[in-house]
Amino acid sequence: MLTFRIAITAAVMAFIIALAACLIFIQLATFHEAAKAAASSAMEAASANTLSRLETDVSELSSLVRLLSTNPTLTDTDERSESDKAIASFKAALQELPQTDSLYVAYENGSWLQVRRLDVLDDAERRKLAAPPEAVYNVNLVRPISEGLIPMRRIFEDEHGNEIERLDLPDYGYDARERGWYRDTMQSNRPLVSSPYTSFSIDTPMITLSAPLQGRVRGVVAADLKLDKFSDLVQAQRPGQHGTAIVFDSFGSLLAHPDYAHLVHSARAHPSLPQLPNIGQIRDGLVGTVLRNWRGSARYEGSVRDTDGRDFLFRLRKFSQRDAYSGYSLLLAAEDDFAAKVRQLQDRGLIIALIAGGCFVPLVWLFGSRMSDSLKRLATEAAALRTLAAPDDTLISSRIREIHGLGRIMAVARRTIWSFAHFVPKDIVKGIIDGSISTELGGIRQEVTILFTDIYNFTAIAEVADPDILMRQISRHLSAVTEVFLAESGTVDKFIGDSVMVFWNAPHPQLNHVERACRAALAAKAASDALNRQFKAEGLQPFIIRVGIHLGDAVVGNVGSAERMEYTALGNSVNLAARLEGLNKEYGTTILVSEAVRSRVADSFRFNTIASVIAKGMTTETRIYELVEAS
């Protein structure tokens, strides 16, 4: 017959060969879909990055202008100067937000103060401002004069704020109050994001984020974002090498396009076209095809093919930003950009499959070995049930559901039996498991040593003690004495309130069971004394232990009913041991034993003779002794 390892290896190899053939067929059949999925995923990421970039830029600038709109330096007076404190604030903000072109404030009296970064301008834009090559900042100040003229002072500074050059333009003609961003903000009295427009000074498309001043004077504080720079940032997020990313607002004005500068030039070169680039200008190419078929929906996606026969996926979506600003993003991705990666992965997968095929025999052999090991561990766990060893937290796991489930069941069984042994003596549990102890009602007569212990005056203590504290205290006491009884291999039969019943020589024979019981009684007293010292330190009432021990015949076995039974010892010997424990109160002793106990271990322990008594419920006289110590 085949071994388990050989059988599983042959079966799995046959299955793997069939599965590999199916997978190769499926891989070839789904190649095109994989490329589309990769392109779609890239577009999703690019769309998120693009909109995140726009949202970040707009959000940061919007937060800045909102903050500046409450700055007392700007809101308490409309008198601005070349040494204005607001200039330093604007410079610091420009350094923190490099996407910002300029910051400025305009007032109802016509005053206007602007700070612009020059390092973000190209050569043509710098020439329009007549900026010196070493200039880093441009400060513009407009203060209307009584003759109705609007002169402007243009100051150029280096990176340290040192003035390089100053230009006075007597009738520059820039009235901020006539600009759209100022009128719209003052009319709405809330922060706004403007539509794209052409800058008055550098003739460059940009958008403005503005907020009305919240103070003594009326006016608007604003920040500019150059759209050509924003286009470069958006295009960097395009999906794939041949992908395209454009952004336009709800009116069709372009905010970002890979050929933004060219579109701006075309718009200015043709009087019939708008002053700023608009999606209406894009008539050719894939973008033009998508926009012509778009019907203004918030979501539009599909695929198009260029003149070279290459397939592109496109996705057009509407977005909304804070301050009621919204628009659309359009992304196109070439399938070939991602198909190449898929083909590369496919070739690599075939090579790996061939290598894996050569290694599969030892791998499957190893797999069979691991299954075999799991089964062996299950057998070990089953054997551990007999020893009642404490279960660990490591489960027998397997990728085979049945084995994994069996491992979990075995762990539950082991923990259940281990827990059961905390309620029933372990020797009895072991006997039930190995069949040496019957689960039928009935018992046998045999010699046993029985020990009873309780706490002196416990009822009076319980009447005045806090129940929760008392429960914890009695549990500590019972744990301490039980530990010493188990150390002497006693069978802890039951707890009766504060009392404990223990016997030896059952369920299994013990040659020195009387000696064990006496040692356990002395050890229990020592453990109780040590624990009482702790109780006194904690302000608790000490527990004075009393013990009675008797040796005699008893009926040992299962009593109760078929539904509920317990393994215990019954008979006069048990009753006498209990009565001996009670007689400690009468004679002021701690451990009382019967004549039968003393005569069996007289050479091993020292006893004091107490009296001859007829214990309650007994008919014959019994001589009793106090167990003092081991000799």
C-alpha positions as CSV (number, residue, x, y, z in Angstrom):
1,M,0.0,0.0,0.0
2,L,1.1,3.6,-0.7
3,T,2.2,5.7,2.2
4,F,0.3,8.9,2.9
5,R,3.1,11.1,1.7
6,I,3.4,9.3,-1.7
7,A,-0.3,9.2,-2.2
8,I,-0.7,12.9,-1.5
9,T,2.3,13.8,-3.7
10,A,0.9,12.0,-6.7
11,A,-2.6,13.4,-6.3
12,V,-1.4,16.9,-5.8
13,M,1.0,16.8,-8.8
14,A,-1.8,15.6,-11.1
15,F,-4.0,18.3,-9.8
16,I,-1.3,21.0,-10.2
17,I,-0.6,20.0,-13.8
18,A,-4.3,20.3,-14.7
19,L,-4.6,23.5,-12.8
20,A,-1.6,25.0,-14.5
21,A,-3.0,24.3,-17.9
22,C,-6.3,26.0,-17.0
23,L,-4.5,29.0,-15.5
24,I,-2.4,29.5,-18.6
25,F,-5.5,29.5,-20.8
26,I,-7.2,31.9,-18.4
27,Q,-4.2,34.1,-18.3
28,L,-4.1,34.5,-22.1
29,A,-7.8,35.0,-22.3
30,T,-7.8,37.8,-19.6
31,F,-4.7,39.6,-20.8
32,H,-6.5,42.4,-22.4
33,E,-8.8,42.8,-19.3
34,A,-5.7,42.9,-17.1
35,A,-4.2,45.7,-19.1
36,K,-7.5,47.7,-18.9
37,A,-7.7,47.1,-15.2
38,A,-4.1,48.3,-14.7
39,A,-4.8,51.4,-16.7
40,S,-8.0,52.0,-14.8
41,S,-6.3,51.6,-11.5
42,A,-3.5,54.0,-12.6
43,M,-6.2,56.5,-13.7
44,E,-7.9,56.2,-10.3
45,A,-4.6,56.9,-8.5
46,A,-3.8,59.8,-10.9
47,S,-7.3,61.2,-10.5
48,A,-6.9,61.1,-6.7
49,N,-3.4,62.6,-6.8
50,T,-4.6,65.4,-9.2
51,L,-7.6,66.3,-7.2
52,S,-5.6,66.0,-4.0
53,R,-3.0,68.4,-5.4
54,L,-5.7,70.9,-6.4
55,E,-7.5,70.5,-3.1
56,T,-4.3,70.9,-1.1
57,D,-3.2,74.1,-3.0
58,V,-6.7,75.6,-2.8
59,S,-7.2,74.5,0.8
60,E,-3.9,75.9,2.0
61,L,-4.4,79.2,0.2
62,S,-8.0,79.5,1.4
63,S,-6.9,78.8,5.0
64,L,-4.2,81.4,4.6
65,V,-6.5,84.2,3.3
66,R,-9.1,83.4,6.0
67,L,-6.4,83.7,8.6
68,L,-5.0,87.0,7.1
69,S,-8.6,88.4,6.9
70,T,-8.6,88.6,10.7
71,N,-5.1,89.9,11.2
72,P,-5.2,93.2,13.0
73,T,-2.3,94.5,11.0
74,L,-4.5,94.4,7.9
75,T,-7.9,95.0,9.4
76,D,-7.3,98.0,11.8
77,T,-6.3,100.5,9.2
78,D,-6.3,101.0,5.4
79,E,-3.1,103.1,5.4
80,R,-0.2,101.1,3.9
81,S,3.4,102.0,3.5
82,E,6.8,100.7,2.1
83,S,7.8,99.6,5.6
84,D,4.4,98.0,6.5
85,K,4.4,95.1,8.9
86,A,2.1,93.3,6.5
87,I,5.0,92.9,4.1
88,A,6.9,90.6,6.5
89,S,3.8,88.6,7.1
90,F,3.2,88.1,3.4
91,K,6.8,87.1,2.8
92,A,6.7,84.5,5.6
93,A,3.5,83.1,4.1
94,L,5.0,82.9,0.6
95,Q,7.9,80.9,1.9
96,E,5.6,78.4,3.6
97,L,3.4,78.0,0.5
98,P,5.7,77.9,-2.5
99,Q,2.7,77.3,-4.9
100,T,1.6,80.9,-4.2
101,D,2.5,83.6,-6.8
102,S,1.6,86.6,-4.6
103,L,-0.4,87.9,-1.6
104,Y,-2.1,91.2,-1.4
105,V,-4.7,93.3,0.3
106,A,-7.0,95.9,-1.2
107,Y,-9.2,98.5,0.6
108,E,-12.3,100.5,-0.2
109,N,-10.3,103.7,-0.4
110,G,-8.3,102.3,-3.4
111,S,-5.1,101.4,-1.4
112,W,-3.5,98.2,-2.5
113,L,-0.4,96.3,-1.1
114,Q,1.1,93.3,-2.9
115,V,4.1,91.1,-2.2
116,R,5.1,88.8,-5.1
117,R,7.7,86.0,-5.4
118,L,9.9,86.5,-8.5
119,D,11.6,83.1,-8.5
120,V,8.4,81.5,-9.8
121,L,8.2,83.8,-12.8
122,D,9.7,83.1,-16.2
123,D,12.0,85.5,-18.1
124,A,9.1,87.1,-20.0
125,E,7.1,87.8,-16.9
126,R,10.1,89.3,-15.1
127,R,10.7,91.6,-18.1
128,K,7.1,92.8,-17.9
129,L,7.9,93.9,-14.3
130,A,11.3,95.3,-15.2
131,A,12.7,93.1,-12.4
132,P,16.5,93.1,-11.8
133,P,18.2,89.7,-12.2
134,E,19.0,89.4,-8.4
135,A,15.6,90.5,-7.2
136,V,13.6,87.8,-5.2
137,Y,10.6,89.8,-4.0
138,N,8.5,92.5,-5.6
139,V,6.5,94.8,-3.3
140,N,3.8,96.9,-5.1
141,L,2.1,99.8,-3.3
142,V,-0.9,101.8,-4.6
143,R,-2.1,104.9,-2.7
144,P,-4.7,107.0,-4.7
145,I,-4.2,110.7,-4.7
146,S,-6.7,113.5,-4.7
147,E,-6.3,114.3,-8.4
148,G,-7.9,110.9,-9.2
149,L,-4.7,109.3,-10.4
150,I,-3.6,105.9,-9.2
151,P,0.2,105.9,-8.9
152,M,2.1,102.8,-7.9
153,R,5.4,102.3,-6.3
154,R,7.2,99.1,-7.3
155,I,10.0,98.0,-5.1
156,F,12.4,95.1,-5.8
157,E,14.2,93.3,-2.9
158,D,16.7,90.5,-2.5
159,E,16.1,87.4,-0.4
160,H,17.1,89.2,2.8
161,G,14.7,92.1,2.2
162,N,17.3,94.6,1.1
163,E,15.9,97.1,-1.5
164,I,17.6,96.7,-4.9
165,E,15.6,99.1,-7.0
166,R,12.5,101.3,-6.8
167,L,10.1,102.4,-9.6
168,D,7.5,105.1,-9.3
169,L,4.7,104.7,-11.9
170,P,2.7,108.0,-11.6
171,D,-0.5,106.8,-13.4
172,Y,-0.2,103.0,-13.4
173,G,-4.0,102.7,-13.5
174,Y,-4.5,99.6,-11.4
175,D,-7.6,100.0,-9.3
176,A,-8.1,96.8,-7.3
177,R,-11.7,97.8,-6.6
178,E,-12.6,97.3,-10.3
179,R,-11.2,93.7,-10.4
180,G,-13.6,90.8,-10.4
181,W,-12.1,89.1,-7.4
182,Y,-12.6,92.3,-5.3
183,R,-16.2,93.0,-6.4
184,D,-17.4,89.4,-6.1
185,T,-15.9,89.0,-2.6
186,M,-17.3,92.3,-1.3
187,Q,-20.7,91.5,-2.8
188,S,-20.9,88.0,-1.3
189,N,-19.1,88.9,1.9
190,R,-17.5,85.4,2.1
191,P,-14.3,83.7,0.9
192,L,-14.3,82.9,-2.8
193,V,-12.2,81.2,-5.5
194,S,-12.3,83.2,-8.7
195,S,-12.6,81.9,-12.2
196,P,-9.4,81.9,-14.2
197,Y,-8.4,85.4,-15.4
198,T,-5.4,87.2,-16.8
199,S,-3.1,89.0,-14.4
200,F,-3.0,92.8,-14.9
201,S,0.8,93.1,-14.3
202,I,2.4,90.0,-15.8
203,D,-0.4,89.0,-18.3
204,T,-0.5,85.4,-17.1
205,P,-3.6,83.2,-16.4
206,M,-4.2,82.6,-12.7
207,I,-6.9,82.1,-10.1
208,T,-7.4,84.1,-6.9
209,L,-8.5,83.0,-3.5
210,S,-9.9,85.9,-1.5
211,A,-11.7,86.7,1.7
212,P,-13.3,89.9,3.1
213,L,-11.5,91.7,5.9
214,Q,-13.0,91.2,9.3
215,G,-12.2,94.4,11.2
216,R,-12.5,98.1,11.3
217,V,-11.9,98.8,7.6
218,R,-13.5,97.3,4.6
219,G,-11.4,95.5,2.0
220,V,-10.3,92.1,0.6
221,V,-7.2,90.0,1.2
222,A,-6.2,87.6,-1.6
223,A,-3.7,85.1,-2.9
224,D,-2.8,84.2,-6.5
225,L,-2.1,80.7,-8.0
226,K,-0.4,80.6,-11.4
227,L,-2.1,78.1,-13.7
228,D,0.9,77.3,-15.9
229,K,2.8,76.1,-12.8
230,F,-0.3,74.2,-11.6
231,S,-0.5,72.5,-15.1
232,D,3.1,71.2,-14.7
233,L,2.2,69.8,-11.3
234,V,-1.0,68.1,-12.6
235,Q,0.8,66.7,-15.7
236,A,3.3,65.0,-13.5
237,Q,0.5,62.9,-12.1
238,R,-0.6,61.7,-15.5
239,P,-1.4,57.9,-15.8
240,G,1.4,56.2,-17.7
241,Q,4.1,57.5,-20.1
242,H,1.6,58.5,-22.8
243,G,-1.2,59.5,-20.5
244,T,-2.9,63.0,-20.3
245,A,-4.4,64.9,-17.4
246,I,-6.4,68.1,-17.8
247,V,-8.6,70.1,-15.3
248,F,-11.2,72.7,-16.2
249,D,-13.8,74.6,-14.2
250,S,-17.6,74.6,-14.6
251,F,-17.5,77.3,-17.3
252,G,-15.0,75.3,-19.4
253,S,-12.0,77.4,-18.6
254,L,-8.8,75.3,-18.4
255,L,-7.0,75.1,-15.1
256,A,-4.4,72.5,-16.2
257,H,-3.3,71.1,-19.5
258,P,0.0,69.6,-20.8
259,D,0.1,72.3,-23.5
260,Y,-1.2,75.1,-21.4
261,A,1.4,77.7,-22.6
262,H,0.6,76.9,-26.3
263,L,-3.1,77.2,-25.7
264,V,-2.6,80.6,-24.0
265,H,-0.6,81.8,-27.0
266,S,-3.2,80.6,-29.4
267,A,-6.0,82.3,-27.5
268,R,-4.1,85.7,-27.6
269,A,-3.1,85.3,-31.2
270,H,-6.7,84.8,-32.5
271,P,-9.1,87.6,-31.7
272,S,-12.1,85.3,-32.2
273,L,-11.0,83.0,-29.3
274,P,-11.5,83.7,-25.6
275,Q,-8.7,85.5,-23.7
276,L,-8.1,82.4,-21.7
277,P,-7.8,78.8,-22.8
278,N,-11.1,77.0,-22.9
279,I,-12.1,73.4,-23.7
280,G,-13.8,74.8,-26.8
281,Q,-10.4,75.3,-28.3
282,I,-9.6,71.6,-28.1
283,R,-11.1,70.1,-31.2
284,D,-8.5,67.6,-32.3
285,G,-6.9,64.6,-30.8
286,L,-8.2,62.2,-28.2
287,V,-9.1,64.9,-25.7
288,G,-11.2,66.7,-28.4
289,T,-13.0,63.4,-29.3
290,V,-13.9,62.8,-25.6
291,L,-15.1,66.4,-25.0
292,R,-17.2,66.4,-28.2
293,N,-19.1,63.3,-27.0
294,W,-19.4,64.4,-23.4
295,R,-22.9,65.6,-22.5
296,G,-22.1,67.5,-19.3
297,S,-22.6,64.5,-17.0
298,A,-20.8,64.4,-13.6
299,R,-19.2,61.0,-14.6
300,Y,-18.2,59.9,-18.1
301,E,-15.7,57.1,-18.9
302,G,-14.9,54.7,-21.8
303,S,-12.3,54.0,-24.4
304,V,-11.1,55.7,-27.6
305,R,-8.5,54.8,-30.3
306,D,-6.0,57.2,-31.8
307,T,-5.0,57.4,-35.4
308,D,-2.2,54.9,-34.8
309,G,-4.6,52.3,-33.6
310,R,-3.6,52.5,-30.0
311,D,-6.4,52.1,-27.4
312,F,-6.8,54.6,-24.6
313,L,-9.1,54.6,-21.6
314,F,-10.6,57.9,-20.4
315,R,-12.3,59.0,-17.2
316,L,-14.0,62.4,-16.7
317,R,-15.3,63.3,-13.3
318,K,-16.7,66.3,-11.6
319,F,-15.1,67.5,-8.3
320,S,-16.0,70.1,-5.7
321,Q,-13.7,72.1,-3.5
322,R,-14.3,74.3,-0.6
323,D,-15.6,77.8,-1.0
324,A,-18.1,76.6,-3.6
325,Y,-15.5,76.0,-6.2
326,S,-16.0,73.0,-8.6
327,G,-14.8,71.7,-11.9
328,Y,-13.9,68.6,-13.9
329,S,-10.9,66.4,-14.3
330,L,-10.2,64.3,-17.5
331,L,-7.6,61.6,-17.6
332,L,-6.5,59.4,-20.5
333,A,-4.3,56.4,-20.2
334,A,-2.8,54.3,-23.0
335,E,-3.4,50.6,-22.6
336,D,0.0,49.8,-24.1
337,D,1.7,51.6,-21.2
338,F,0.3,49.0,-18.9
339,A,0.1,46.1,-21.2
340,A,3.9,46.0,-21.4
341,K,4.1,45.6,-17.7
342,V,1.4,42.9,-17.8
343,R,3.3,41.1,-20.6
344,Q,6.5,41.3,-18.5
345,L,4.7,39.9,-15.5
346,Q,3.3,37.2,-17.7
347,D,6.7,36.1,-19.0
348,R,8.1,36.2,-15.6
349,G,5.2,34.2,-14.3
350,L,5.8,31.5,-17.0
351,I,9.5,31.2,-16.0
352,I,8.6,31.1,-12.3
353,A,6.0,28.4,-13.1
354,L,8.6,26.2,-14.9
355,I,11.0,26.6,-12.0
356,A,8.2,25.9,-9.5
357,G,7.2,22.8,-11.5
358,G,10.7,21.4,-11.1
359,C,10.6,22.2,-7.4
360,F,7.1,21.0,-6.8
361,V,7.8,17.4,-6.1
362,P,9.9,18.2,-2.9
363,L,7.4,21.0,-2.0
364,V,4.5,18.6,-2.2
365,W,6.5,16.0,-0.3
366,L,7.1,18.7,2.3
367,F,3.3,19.6,2.2
368,G,2.5,15.9,2.9
369,S,5.0,15.9,5.7
370,R,3.4,18.9,7.3
371,M,0.0,17.3,7.1
372,S,1.5,14.1,8.6
373,D,3.1,16.2,11.3
374,S,-0.2,17.8,12.1
375,L,-1.8,14.4,12.4
376,K,1.0,13.4,14.7
377,R,0.5,16.4,16.8
378,L,-3.2,15.6,17.1
379,A,-2.2,12.2,18.3
380,T,0.1,13.8,20.9
381,E,-2.7,16.1,22.0
382,A,-5.0,13.2,22.4
383,A,-2.4,11.5,24.6
384,A,-2.0,14.7,26.6
385,L,-5.6,14.4,27.6
386,R,-4.7,11.5,29.9
387,T,-2.0,13.6,31.8
388,L,-4.3,16.6,32.4
389,A,-1.4,18.9,31.4
390,A,-2.2,22.6,31.2
391,P,-3.1,23.5,27.7
392,D,-1.0,26.0,25.8
393,D,-2.3,28.8,23.5
394,T,-0.8,27.3,20.4
395,L,-3.4,25.7,18.2
396,I,-2.7,22.9,15.8
397,S,-3.2,24.8,12.5
398,S,-3.4,23.4,9.0
399,R,-4.5,24.6,5.6
400,I,-6.7,21.5,5.5
401,R,-10.0,22.6,7.0
402,E,-10.8,19.2,8.6
403,I,-7.4,19.0,10.2
404,H,-7.6,22.6,11.3
405,G,-11.1,22.0,12.7
406,L,-10.0,18.8,14.5
407,G,-7.1,20.7,16.0
408,R,-9.5,23.3,17.4
409,I,-11.8,20.7,18.7
410,M,-8.9,18.9,20.3
411,A,-7.8,22.2,21.9
412,V,-11.3,22.7,23.3
413,A,-11.4,19.2,24.6
414,R,-8.0,19.5,26.3
415,R,-9.0,22.8,27.9
416,T,-12.4,21.5,28.9
417,I,-10.9,18.4,30.6
418,W,-8.2,20.5,32.2
419,S,-10.9,22.9,33.5
420,F,-13.0,20.0,34.6
421,A,-10.1,18.8,36.7
422,H,-10.3,22.0,38.7
423,F,-13.8,21.0,39.9
424,V,-13.1,17.2,40.3
425,P,-10.0,15.6,41.8
426,K,-7.4,15.0,39.0
427,D,-6.9,11.4,40.0
428,I,-10.6,10.8,39.5
429,V,-10.6,12.6,36.1
430,K,-7.6,10.5,35.0
431,G,-9.3,7.3,36.2
432,I,-12.4,8.2,34.2
433,I,-10.3,8.8,31.1
434,D,-8.3,5.6,31.3
435,G,-11.3,3.6,32.4
436,S,-10.0,2.6,35.9
437,I,-12.8,4.4,37.6
438,S,-16.3,3.4,36.6
439,T,-19.0,6.0,35.8
440,E,-21.7,3.8,37.1
441,L,-23.3,4.4,40.5
442,G,-21.9,2.3,43.3
443,G,-18.7,1.9,45.3
444,I,-16.3,-0.4,47.1
445,R,-15.3,-0.7,50.8
446,Q,-11.6,0.1,51.4
447,E,-9.4,1.6,54.0
448,V,-8.9,5.4,53.7
449,T,-7.4,8.2,55.7
450,I,-9.9,11.1,56.0
451,L,-9.1,14.6,56.9
452,F,-11.5,17.5,57.7
453,T,-10.6,21.1,58.2
454,D,-12.5,24.2,58.9
455,I,-12.1,27.7,60.3
456,Y,-12.7,28.5,64.0
457,N,-15.6,30.9,64.6
458,F,-16.1,31.5,60.9
459,T,-19.8,32.1,61.2
460,A,-19.2,35.1,63.6
461,I,-16.5,36.4,61.2
462,A,-18.8,36.2,58.2
463,E,-21.6,38.1,60.0
464,V,-19.6,41.3,60.3
465,A,-17.3,41.0,57.2
466,D,-17.8,42.6,53.9
467,P,-19.0,39.8,51.5
468,D,-16.7,40.7,48.7
469,I,-13.7,40.9,50.9
470,L,-14.7,37.8,52.8
471,M,-15.0,35.9,49.5
472,R,-11.5,36.9,48.4
473,Q,-10.1,36.1,51.8
474,I,-11.6,32.6,52.1
475,S,-10.5,31.9,48.5
476,R,-6.9,32.7,49.5
477,H,-7.2,30.5,52.5
478,L,-8.6,27.5,50.6
479,S,-6.0,27.9,47.9
480,A,-3.2,27.8,50.5
481,V,-4.4,24.6,52.3
482,T,-5.5,22.9,49.1
483,E,-2.0,23.3,47.7
484,V,-0.4,21.5,50.6
485,F,-3.0,18.7,50.4
486,L,-2.3,18.2,46.7
487,A,1.4,18.2,47.4
488,E,0.9,15.1,49.6
489,S,-1.2,13.5,46.8
490,G,-4.5,13.9,48.7
491,T,-7.9,13.6,46.9
492,V,-9.6,16.9,47.7
493,D,-13.2,15.6,47.8
494,K,-15.2,18.8,48.4
495,F,-15.4,22.3,49.8
496,I,-18.2,22.8,52.3
497,G,-18.3,26.5,53.1
498,D,-15.1,27.1,55.0
499,S,-14.5,23.3,55.4
500,V,-12.4,21.0,53.3
501,M,-12.7,17.2,53.0
502,V,-9.7,15.3,51.8
503,F,-8.9,11.6,51.8
504,W,-6.0,9.3,50.9
505,N,-5.6,5.8,49.5
506,A,-8.4,6.3,47.0
507,P,-9.0,6.2,44.1
508,H,-5.5,4.7,43.9
509,P,-3.7,2.8,46.7
510,Q,-1.0,4.6,48.7
511,L,1.3,2.6,51.0
512,N,2.0,5.6,53.3
513,H,-1.4,7.3,53.2
514,V,-1.7,7.9,56.9
515,E,1.7,9.6,57.1
516,R,0.8,11.7,54.1
517,A,-2.3,12.9,55.8
518,C,-0.4,13.9,59.0
519,R,2.2,15.7,57.0
520,A,-0.5,17.5,55.1
521,A,-2.2,18.6,58.3
522,L,0.9,20.1,59.8
523,A,1.8,21.8,56.5
524,A,-1.8,23.2,56.3
525,K,-1.4,24.7,59.8
526,A,1.9,26.2,58.8
527,A,0.5,27.6,55.6
528,S,-2.5,29.0,57.5
529,D,-0.2,30.7,60.1
530,A,1.8,32.3,57.3
531,L,-1.3,33.5,55.6
532,N,-2.7,34.9,58.8
533,R,0.3,37.1,59.2
534,Q,-0.6,38.6,55.8
535,F,-4.2,39.0,56.8
536,K,-3.2,40.9,60.0
537,A,-0.9,43.2,58.0
538,E,-3.9,43.9,55.7
539,G,-6.2,44.6,58.6
540,L,-8.2,41.4,58.1
541,Q,-9.5,38.9,60.7
542,P,-7.2,35.9,60.9
543,F,-8.5,32.4,60.1
544,I,-7.7,29.8,62.8
545,I,-7.6,26.4,61.2
546,R,-8.9,23.2,63.0
547,V,-8.2,19.7,61.6
548,G,-9.5,16.2,62.3
549,I,-8.0,13.0,60.9
550,H,-9.3,9.4,61.1
551,L,-8.2,6.1,59.6
552,G,-10.9,3.5,58.8
553,D,-12.9,1.7,56.2
554,A,-15.3,3.7,54.1
555,V,-17.4,3.1,51.0
556,V,-15.6,4.9,48.1
557,G,-17.3,5.4,44.7
558,N,-20.0,7.2,42.8
559,V,-23.1,8.4,44.6
560,G,-26.0,10.5,43.3
561,S,-28.2,9.9,40.3
562,A,-27.6,8.9,36.7
563,E,-27.8,12.6,35.7
564,R,-25.6,14.0,38.5
565,M,-23.1,12.0,40.5
566,E,-19.9,12.6,42.4
567,Y,-17.0,10.4,43.5
568,T,-16.7,10.5,47.3
569,A,-16.3,8.5,50.5
570,L,-19.1,7.6,52.9
571,G,-19.5,5.9,56.2
572,N,-18.8,6.2,60.0
573,S,-15.1,6.7,59.4
574,V,-15.9,9.9,57.4
575,N,-18.3,11.0,60.1
576,L,-15.8,10.4,62.9
577,A,-13.1,12.5,61.1
578,A,-15.6,15.3,60.9
579,R,-16.4,15.0,64.6
580,L,-12.7,15.0,65.5
581,E,-12.3,18.3,63.7
582,G,-15.3,19.7,65.7
583,L,-13.8,18.5,69.1
584,N,-10.8,20.9,68.6
585,K,-13.1,23.7,69.8
586,E,-13.9,21.8,73.0
587,Y,-10.2,21.0,73.9
588,G,-8.6,24.1,72.5
589,T,-6.5,22.1,70.1
590,T,-5.7,22.5,66.4
591,I,-5.2,18.9,65.0
592,L,-7.0,16.0,66.5
593,V,-6.4,12.4,65.3
594,S,-8.0,9.1,66.3
595,E,-6.3,6.1,68.0
596,A,-6.1,4.3,64.6
597,V,-4.1,7.2,63.1
598,R,-1.7,7.4,66.1
599,S,-1.0,3.7,66.2
600,R,-0.1,3.6,62.5
601,V,2.4,6.5,62.5
602,A,3.5,6.8,66.2
603,D,7.1,6.4,65.2
604,S,7.0,9.3,62.7
605,F,5.1,12.0,64.7
606,R,4.8,13.3,68.2
607,F,1.3,13.2,69.8
608,N,-0.3,14.5,73.0
609,T,-3.0,12.3,74.6
610,I,-6.2,14.3,75.0
611,A,-9.1,12.1,76.1
612,S,-11.3,9.2,75.5
613,V,-14.7,10.3,74.1
614,I,-17.8,9.1,72.5
615,A,-18.1,11.4,69.5
616,K,-21.5,12.8,68.6
617,G,-23.4,10.2,66.5
618,M,-21.0,7.4,67.6
619,T,-21.8,4.5,69.9
620,T,-18.2,3.4,70.8
621,E,-15.6,5.3,72.8
622,T,-12.6,6.7,70.9
623,R,-9.3,7.8,72.3
624,I,-8.2,11.1,70.7
625,Y,-4.7,12.7,70.4
626,E,-3.3,16.0,69.3
627,L,-0.9,15.9,66.5
628,V,2.0,18.2,67.5
629,E,4.9,17.8,65.1
630,A,6.9,15.3,63.1
631,S,9.5,13.4,65.2
